Amino acid sequence: MKRRRFINWVGVGFVASSLPVAIAACQSDEPTSETPEPEPTEEPIAETPTPEPIDSTPREDGFAAMGRVSQLDEAGVVTGQTVAGDPVAIVRDRADPTAIIAVNSSCPHRSCTVKWDNEASQFACPCHGSTFAPDGTVTKSPAIDPLFPFEVKIEDDLILVKAS
């Protein structure tokens, strides 16, 4: 190694090792605002209860819990779960509000994950603009094939989906 290159590397190492010290020296220990901290209230603030975790292990009948009906009613869609390795999106059937529809949320055109549009009541692919009805049928191309439907049922407050 040439002397000049060696000295350059030593210089870079020195600068890199002294950088944390320089940053720490620039920070102030004094508070940045003069606003007094609020005094604690005597009554504790009510915390939102965290929902009980859901066991999504497939049962003997092939169904697995994917979410709660209360989640679906609150958000309009339940996503983030997979069944047999496929991503699932669950929505209410707009023709029958008591019925629930579960589809594979992977677009059949380019395998992008479709997003639920509450306002338009449809799935939309962010990659190429295809749209799908809640039951998975194509409403706007370039996608040709529908979203794959899953068998779905409700037990108590749980939404159960079966891999077909």
Secondary structure, DSSP 8 states (H G I E B T S, - for coil): --HHHHHHHHHHHHHHHHHHHHHHHH--SS-S---------SS----------------TTSEEEEEEHHHHHHHS-EEEEEETTEEEEEEE-SS-TT-EEEEE-B-TTT--B-EEETTTTEEE-TTT--EE-TTS-EEESS--S---EEEEEEETTEEEEE--
